[in-house]
Amino acid sequence: MSVQSLQGRTVLVAAGGKNLGGLISRQAAEAGANVAIHYNSASSRAEAEETLKAVEAAGREGVLLQGDLTVPAQVEQLFADATGSLGPIDVAVNAVGKVLRKPIVDTTEAEYDAMFDINSKAAYFFIKEAGRSLADNGAIITVVTSLLAAFTDGYSTYAGGKAPVEHFTRAAAKEFADRGISVNNVAPGPMDTPFFYPQETPERVEFHKSMAMGGRLTEIEDIAPIVRFLATEGRWITGQTIFANGGYTTR
């Protein structure tokens, strides 16, 4: 795989139809890639269709693929369908995630299970299928959260659900290294997307802004170029979590 561009390559983006995933899909097409765009359910199909139009407007091939990635068989089918439609996959990006802010004492078993299914289980089996399906010299990138380096309340199941992905990533980076496949995470700060605001009060939003450079939240435009970098010039980076958050947290 070229370390300079995505020209002629194939990129699969889980949750690739809107918000951060949508921008990653669009930028991949602008960089020359064909793009398989995953979306979860009928409620997000319309936005995924708009992203597909943008991919095609960039002169690239695209395909929409639906699936519940908490079901390993559907993850396997996703990779099979993407490969069948566009050819061997070179880059697999997982932007799937679910946020919950809730005290531990109020969290139900069902909420715990849902959070770990989406943030941990789906990520594990996505990495597994990427390792089985990717062309040599490819890249696997998972979006996690800068809360992995935070000491805070309320986000036990969100940060906790994302935390295992770092261990999955390190293991996969070693296991896939002989095929030249890099495996990394990108950890955004609180992002200015519709997923963030329902979890927070206006006062907490202002606090989060005050903790980052420029007094603002992370924007999807801050993160998508880092994903592209990790898939191209940055492929020598592997087994790492990149905290891209304007100084919101660090280790």
C-alpha positions as CSV (number, residue, x, y, z in Angstrom):
1,M,0.0,0.0,0.0
2,S,1.3,3.4,-0.9
3,V,2.4,5.5,2.1
4,Q,1.4,8.7,0.3
5,S,-2.2,8.4,-0.8
6,L,-5.3,6.1,-0.8
7,Q,-5.5,6.3,-4.6
8,G,-7.1,3.1,-5.9
9,R,-7.4,1.5,-2.4
10,T,-10.5,0.3,-0.7
11,V,-11.6,1.7,2.7
12,L,-14.3,0.2,4.9
13,V,-15.8,2.6,7.5
14,A,-18.1,1.1,10.2
15,A,-20.6,3.8,11.2
16,G,-19.4,5.5,8.1
17,G,-22.6,7.3,7.1
18,K,-22.7,10.4,9.3
19,N,-20.9,12.6,11.8
20,L,-17.2,11.6,12.1
21,G,-17.6,8.3,10.2
22,G,-19.3,10.2,7.3
23,L,-16.4,12.7,7.1
24,I,-13.9,9.9,7.2
25,S,-15.7,8.2,4.3
26,R,-15.8,11.5,2.3
27,Q,-12.2,12.3,2.9
28,A,-11.1,8.7,1.9
29,A,-12.9,9.2,-1.4
30,E,-11.3,12.6,-1.9
31,A,-7.9,10.9,-1.3
32,G,-8.7,8.4,-4.1
33,A,-10.2,5.4,-2.3
34,N,-13.3,3.4,-3.0
35,V,-15.4,3.3,0.2
36,A,-17.7,0.7,1.8
37,I,-20.0,2.7,4.1
38,H,-21.6,0.7,7.0
39,Y,-24.6,2.0,8.8
40,N,-26.5,0.3,11.7
41,S,-30.2,0.6,11.0
42,A,-32.9,2.1,8.8
43,S,-32.9,5.3,11.0
44,S,-29.4,6.2,9.7
45,R,-29.8,5.1,6.1
46,A,-30.7,8.5,4.7
47,E,-27.5,10.1,6.0
48,A,-25.5,7.1,4.7
49,E,-27.0,7.6,1.3
50,E,-25.9,11.3,1.3
51,T,-22.4,10.2,2.1
52,L,-22.5,7.6,-0.7
53,K,-23.5,10.4,-3.1
54,A,-20.5,12.4,-1.9
55,V,-18.2,9.4,-2.5
56,E,-19.5,9.0,-6.0
57,A,-19.3,12.7,-6.7
58,A,-15.6,12.4,-5.9
59,G,-15.3,10.0,-8.7
60,R,-15.0,6.9,-6.6
61,E,-17.0,3.7,-6.1
62,G,-19.0,3.2,-3.0
63,V,-21.4,0.7,-1.4
64,L,-23.8,0.9,1.5
65,L,-23.8,-2.0,3.9
66,Q,-26.1,-2.4,6.9
67,G,-25.4,-4.5,9.9
68,D,-25.6,-4.8,13.7
69,L,-21.9,-5.2,14.6
70,T,-22.7,-6.4,18.1
71,V,-23.4,-9.7,16.3
72,P,-20.1,-11.3,15.2
73,A,-21.8,-13.1,12.2
74,Q,-22.9,-9.7,10.9
75,V,-19.4,-8.3,11.3
76,E,-18.1,-11.3,9.2
77,Q,-20.8,-10.6,6.6
78,L,-19.9,-6.9,6.5
79,F,-16.3,-7.7,5.5
80,A,-17.5,-10.4,3.0
81,D,-20.0,-8.0,1.4
82,A,-17.5,-5.1,1.2
83,T,-14.9,-7.3,-0.4
84,G,-17.4,-8.8,-2.8
85,S,-18.5,-5.3,-3.9
86,L,-15.3,-3.4,-4.0
87,G,-12.4,-5.9,-3.9
88,P,-9.8,-6.5,-1.2
89,I,-10.0,-4.0,1.7
90,D,-6.9,-2.0,2.5
91,V,-8.1,0.1,5.4
92,A,-10.7,-0.7,8.0
93,V,-12.0,2.1,10.3
94,N,-14.4,1.5,13.2
95,A,-16.2,4.6,14.3
96,V,-18.9,2.7,16.1
97,G,-19.7,3.9,19.6
98,K,-22.4,4.6,22.1
99,V,-22.2,7.2,25.0
100,L,-23.9,6.9,28.3
101,R,-23.4,9.2,31.3
102,K,-24.9,7.6,34.4
103,P,-23.8,6.9,38.0
104,I,-22.7,3.4,38.6
105,V,-25.4,2.9,41.3
106,D,-28.1,3.7,38.8
107,T,-26.8,1.6,35.9
108,T,-28.8,-1.4,34.9
109,E,-27.5,-4.7,33.7
110,A,-29.2,-4.1,30.3
111,E,-27.4,-0.8,30.0
112,Y,-24.1,-2.3,31.0
113,D,-24.5,-5.1,28.4
114,A,-25.5,-2.7,25.6
115,M,-22.6,-0.4,26.3
116,F,-20.0,-3.2,26.3
117,D,-21.6,-4.9,23.3
118,I,-21.3,-1.8,21.2
119,N,-18.0,-0.3,22.5
120,S,-16.0,-3.5,23.2
121,K,-17.5,-6.6,21.7
122,A,-18.2,-5.0,18.3
123,A,-14.6,-3.5,18.3
124,Y,-13.1,-6.9,19.0
125,F,-14.8,-8.8,16.3
126,F,-14.3,-5.9,13.8
127,I,-10.5,-6.2,14.5
128,K,-10.7,-9.9,14.2
129,E,-12.5,-9.8,10.8
130,A,-10.2,-7.0,9.6
131,G,-7.2,-9.2,10.5
132,R,-8.7,-12.1,8.5
133,S,-9.8,-10.0,5.5
134,L,-7.4,-7.1,4.9
135,A,-4.9,-7.0,2.2
136,D,-1.2,-7.1,3.3
137,N,0.2,-3.7,4.3
138,G,-3.2,-2.4,5.4
139,A,-4.4,-0.4,8.4
140,I,-7.0,-0.9,11.1
141,I,-8.1,2.1,13.0
142,T,-10.6,2.3,15.9
143,V,-12.1,5.4,17.3
144,V,-12.1,5.3,21.1
145,T,-12.3,8.2,23.6
146,S,-10.0,10.6,25.5
147,L,-11.9,9.6,28.6
148,L,-9.4,6.6,28.7
149,A,-7.0,9.1,30.2
150,A,-9.5,10.9,32.5
151,F,-10.3,10.7,36.2
152,T,-14.0,11.5,36.2
153,D,-17.5,10.4,37.2
154,G,-20.4,9.3,35.2
155,Y,-18.8,7.5,32.3
156,S,-18.0,4.1,33.8
157,T,-19.6,2.1,31.0
158,Y,-18.5,4.3,28.2
159,A,-14.8,4.7,29.1
160,G,-14.9,1.2,30.6
161,G,-16.3,-0.2,27.4
162,K,-13.7,1.5,25.3
163,A,-10.8,0.6,27.6
164,P,-10.4,-3.0,26.4
165,V,-9.9,-1.8,22.8
166,E,-6.4,-0.7,23.7
167,H,-5.5,-4.2,24.7
168,F,-7.2,-5.7,21.6
169,T,-5.2,-3.2,19.5
170,R,-1.8,-4.0,21.1
171,A,-2.3,-7.7,20.6
172,A,-3.5,-7.3,17.0
173,A,-0.6,-5.0,16.2
174,K,1.8,-7.8,17.2
175,E,-0.3,-10.6,15.6
176,F,-0.8,-8.9,12.2
177,A,2.7,-7.3,12.0
178,D,4.2,-10.0,9.8
179,R,1.6,-9.0,7.1
180,G,2.5,-5.3,7.4
181,I,-0.9,-4.4,8.9
182,S,-0.8,-1.5,11.4
183,V,-3.4,-1.3,14.2
184,N,-4.1,1.9,16.1
185,N,-6.7,3.9,18.0
186,V,-7.7,7.5,17.8
187,A,-9.0,9.0,21.0
188,P,-10.9,12.3,20.4
189,G,-11.9,14.7,23.2
190,P,-15.6,15.5,23.7
191,M,-16.8,16.0,20.2
192,D,-19.2,18.6,18.9
193,T,-21.7,16.1,17.5
194,P,-25.3,15.2,18.4
195,F,-24.1,12.3,20.5
196,F,-22.4,14.5,23.1
197,Y,-25.0,17.1,24.1
198,P,-27.8,14.8,25.5
199,Q,-25.3,13.5,28.1
200,E,-24.3,16.9,29.5
201,T,-25.7,20.1,31.1
202,P,-24.8,23.5,29.6
203,E,-22.5,24.1,32.5
204,R,-20.6,20.9,31.9
205,V,-20.4,21.7,28.2
206,E,-18.7,24.9,29.0
207,F,-16.3,23.1,31.4
208,H,-15.3,20.6,28.7
209,K,-14.7,23.5,26.3
210,S,-12.5,25.2,28.9
211,M,-10.2,22.2,29.2
212,A,-9.1,22.2,25.6
213,M,-6.9,24.5,23.5
214,G,-8.9,27.3,22.1
215,G,-11.7,26.9,24.5
216,R,-13.7,24.6,22.3
217,L,-14.8,21.0,21.8
218,T,-13.1,18.6,19.5
219,E,-14.5,18.8,16.0
220,I,-14.8,15.9,13.5
221,E,-12.6,17.9,11.2
222,D,-9.8,17.6,13.8
223,I,-10.0,13.8,13.8
224,A,-10.7,12.6,10.2
225,P,-7.2,13.8,8.9
226,I,-5.5,11.8,11.6
227,V,-7.3,8.7,10.5
228,R,-6.1,9.3,6.9
229,F,-2.6,9.9,8.2
230,L,-2.6,6.6,10.1
231,A,-3.7,4.8,6.9
232,T,-1.0,6.4,4.7
233,E,2.2,8.2,5.8
234,G,1.7,7.2,9.4
235,R,1.5,3.4,9.0
236,W,4.8,2.9,10.8
237,I,2.8,3.8,13.9
238,T,1.2,0.7,15.3
239,G,-0.2,-0.5,18.6
240,Q,-0.9,3.0,19.8
241,T,-3.7,5.3,21.0
242,I,-3.4,8.8,19.6
243,F,-5.0,11.3,22.0
244,A,-6.3,14.0,19.7
245,N,-8.1,16.4,22.0
246,G,-6.5,19.8,22.2
247,G,-4.9,19.1,25.5
248,Y,-8.1,17.9,27.2
249,T,-6.4,14.8,28.7
250,T,-3.0,13.2,28.5
251,R,-1.1,10.3,30.1
